Amino acid sequence: MDPVALIRKEIESLEAKVEQLRDRLMVDANKAIDKAKAQAERAREKLKAEQAKLGELQKKAKAKMDSRIQKQVDRAHSAVESAKELELDAKAVMIMAKNQLAELKGDYQRAKALAKAAQDAAKSFDSKTKAAPKKAAAKKAPAKKAAAKKVAAKKAPAKKAPAKKAAPKKAAAKKAAPKQ
């Protein structure tokens, strides 16, 4: 055997082994690439699923938040409406009170007028009743006129004296009033 032929045979067998190893490595590399692609695809699907879940959770949270906010807004609207109703009620009560006050003023004026009229009527009645007995007494007892004059003369100084005493008391009371 020729050593060159042996070396060639050896080279050819090594080349065949290298080719087999390269093929095997290529197959392994393709398998690894396929596995990586599958993992990447699974990861993408999982990511999409998680994003979908996150989107749903966000929608639910927003809906809950919106419902809470809506409830608060509804409560606020309700409070405003009740405040408006209270304001209208208060205005109605105020109008009724003004009307009642006007009626009371009218009643007071009428009562005051009636009281004044009654007082005037009482004074008029008193003056008429006092004048009537004097006239009647004068007609009944003409002889007693002179005696009545004497009695009146005696009574007149007595009446004047208390009047004089009352006058200084009134002046003293008037002077004392400003001091208070």
C-alpha positions as CSV (number, residue, x, y, z in Angstrom):
1,M,0.0,0.0,0.0
2,D,1.1,3.3,-0.9
3,P,1.4,5.8,2.0
4,V,0.0,8.6,-0.1
5,A,-3.1,6.4,-0.8
6,L,-3.4,5.7,2.9
7,I,-3.2,9.3,3.7
8,R,-5.8,10.1,1.1
9,K,-8.0,7.3,2.4
10,E,-7.5,8.7,5.9
11,I,-8.3,12.2,4.7
12,E,-11.4,11.0,2.9
13,S,-12.5,9.1,6.0
14,L,-11.8,12.2,8.1
15,E,-13.7,14.4,5.6
16,A,-16.6,11.9,5.8
17,K,-16.6,12.1,9.6
18,V,-16.4,15.9,9.5
19,E,-19.3,15.9,7.0
20,Q,-21.3,13.6,9.3
21,L,-20.5,15.8,12.3
22,R,-21.4,19.0,10.3
23,D,-24.7,17.3,9.3
24,R,-25.3,16.2,12.9
25,L,-24.5,19.7,14.2
26,M,-26.7,21.3,11.5
27,V,-29.5,19.0,12.5
28,D,-28.9,19.8,16.2
29,A,-28.7,23.5,15.4
30,N,-32.0,23.3,13.4
31,K,-33.6,21.5,16.3
32,A,-32.3,24.2,18.7
33,I,-33.6,26.9,16.3
34,D,-37.0,25.2,16.1
35,K,-37.1,24.9,19.9
36,A,-36.2,28.5,20.3
37,K,-38.8,29.5,17.8
38,A,-41.4,27.4,19.6
39,Q,-40.4,29.0,22.9
40,A,-40.5,32.4,21.4
41,E,-44.0,31.7,20.0
42,R,-45.2,30.4,23.4
43,A,-43.7,33.4,25.1
44,R,-45.5,35.7,22.5
45,E,-48.8,33.9,23.1
46,K,-48.3,34.1,26.9
47,L,-47.5,37.8,26.6
48,K,-50.6,38.4,24.5
49,A,-52.7,36.5,27.0
50,E,-51.2,38.5,29.9
51,Q,-51.7,41.7,28.0
52,A,-55.3,40.7,27.3
53,K,-55.8,39.9,31.0
54,L,-54.2,43.2,31.9
55,G,-56.5,45.0,29.5
56,E,-59.5,43.3,31.0
57,L,-58.4,44.1,34.5
58,Q,-57.8,47.7,33.6
59,K,-61.3,47.9,32.0
60,K,-62.8,46.3,35.1
61,A,-60.8,48.7,37.4
62,K,-61.9,51.6,35.2
63,A,-65.5,50.5,35.3
64,K,-65.4,50.1,39.1
65,M,-63.6,53.5,39.4
66,D,-66.2,55.0,37.0
67,S,-69.0,53.5,39.0
68,R,-67.6,54.8,42.2
69,I,-67.1,58.2,40.7
70,Q,-70.5,58.1,39.2
71,K,-72.0,57.2,42.6
72,Q,-70.2,60.2,44.1
73,V,-71.4,62.5,41.3
74,D,-74.9,61.2,41.7
75,R,-74.7,61.9,45.5
76,A,-73.4,65.4,44.8
77,H,-76.3,66.0,42.3
78,S,-78.7,64.7,44.9
79,A,-77.3,67.0,47.5
80,V,-77.5,70.0,45.1
81,E,-81.2,69.1,44.3
82,S,-82.1,68.8,48.0
83,A,-80.4,72.1,48.7
84,K,-82.3,73.8,45.8
85,E,-85.6,72.3,47.3
86,L,-84.7,73.6,50.7
87,E,-83.9,77.1,49.2
88,L,-87.3,77.1,47.5
89,D,-89.0,76.0,50.7
90,A,-87.3,78.7,52.6
91,K,-88.3,81.3,50.0
92,A,-91.9,80.1,50.2
93,V,-91.8,80.3,54.0
94,M,-90.3,83.8,53.8
95,I,-93.0,85.0,51.4
96,M,-95.7,83.5,53.7
97,A,-94.1,85.2,56.7
98,K,-94.1,88.5,54.8
99,N,-97.7,88.1,54.0
100,Q,-98.6,87.2,57.6
101,L,-96.5,90.2,58.8
102,A,-98.5,92.5,56.4
103,E,-101.7,91.0,57.7
104,L,-100.6,91.4,61.3
105,K,-99.7,95.0,60.6
106,G,-103.1,95.6,59.1
107,D,-104.8,93.9,62.1
108,Y,-102.6,96.0,64.4
109,Q,-103.6,99.2,62.6
110,R,-107.3,98.2,62.8
111,A,-107.0,97.3,66.5
112,K,-105.2,100.6,67.2
113,A,-107.9,102.5,65.3
114,L,-110.6,100.7,67.2
115,A,-108.9,101.3,70.5
116,K,-108.6,105.0,69.7
117,A,-112.2,105.1,68.6
118,A,-113.2,103.3,71.8
119,Q,-111.1,105.7,73.9
120,D,-112.6,108.7,72.1
121,A,-116.1,107.2,72.5
122,A,-115.4,106.7,76.2
123,K,-114.2,110.3,76.6
124,S,-117.2,111.5,74.7
125,F,-119.5,109.4,76.8
126,D,-117.8,110.5,80.1
127,S,-118.1,114.2,79.1
128,K,-121.7,113.8,78.1
129,T,-122.6,111.9,81.4
130,K,-120.8,114.4,83.5
131,A,-122.5,117.3,81.8
132,A,-125.9,115.7,81.9
133,P,-126.1,115.3,85.8
134,K,-125.0,118.9,86.4
135,K,-127.7,120.2,84.1
136,A,-130.2,117.9,85.7
137,A,-129.1,119.0,89.2
138,A,-129.4,122.6,88.2
139,K,-132.9,122.2,86.9
140,K,-134.1,120.2,90.0
141,A,-132.6,122.4,92.7
142,P,-132.6,126.1,91.7
143,A,-132.7,127.1,95.3
144,K,-129.6,125.1,96.1
145,K,-127.6,127.1,93.6
146,A,-126.4,129.5,96.2
147,A,-125.6,126.7,98.6
148,A,-123.7,124.9,95.9
149,K,-121.7,128.1,95.2
150,K,-120.8,128.4,98.8
151,V,-119.7,124.7,98.9
152,A,-117.8,125.2,95.7
153,A,-116.1,128.2,97.1
154,K,-115.1,126.2,100.2
155,K,-113.9,123.3,98.2
156,A,-112.0,125.3,95.6
157,P,-109.0,126.2,97.9
158,A,-108.8,122.6,99.0
159,K,-108.6,121.4,95.5
160,K,-106.0,124.0,94.5
161,A,-103.6,123.2,97.3
162,P,-103.1,119.5,96.3
163,A,-102.6,120.7,92.8
164,K,-99.8,123.0,93.9
165,K,-98.2,120.2,95.8
166,A,-98.4,117.9,92.8
167,A,-96.8,120.4,90.5
168,P,-93.4,120.4,92.4
169,K,-93.4,116.7,92.6
170,K,-93.8,116.4,88.8
171,A,-91.0,118.9,88.2
172,A,-88.8,117.0,90.6
173,A,-89.6,113.7,88.7
174,K,-88.9,115.4,85.4
175,K,-85.5,116.6,86.7
176,A,-84.7,113.2,88.1
177,A,-85.5,111.4,84.9
178,P,-82.6,112.9,82.8
179,K,-80.1,112.0,85.5
180,Q,-80.9,108.4,85.2
